Amino acid sequence: MRIPDAYPERAYTLASRRGRTILGLAGAPGTGKSTIARLLREALNSDAVVVFMDGFHKEPIADAISIAPDVPLVTTNSNHVLLGEEPWPPGEP
């Protein structure tokens, strides 16, 4: 899968902010959220980490994923963040 150049450019902009930013990717199952999160992490190298939320609601484990204090961008993905009224409201592009 190839993602548009604007995606890693936007992620880099978010990572360049002061402090830490959390980027949430939301969408229906099978739409490529995990793949996009992985590709963004690869594009940003050590400036990003991915926290996959698949299965989180079944058995969360405290401290299962270590995130170094100097990592500026945390990307997470889940269709669960879309829970709410149908139709799902649009997110920020």
Secondary structure, DSSP 8 states (H G I E B T S, - for coil): ----THHHHHHHHHHTSSS-EEEEE--STTSSHHHHHHHHHHHHGGGEEEEE-TTTTT---TT-S---TT--EEEEE-SGGG-SSSS------
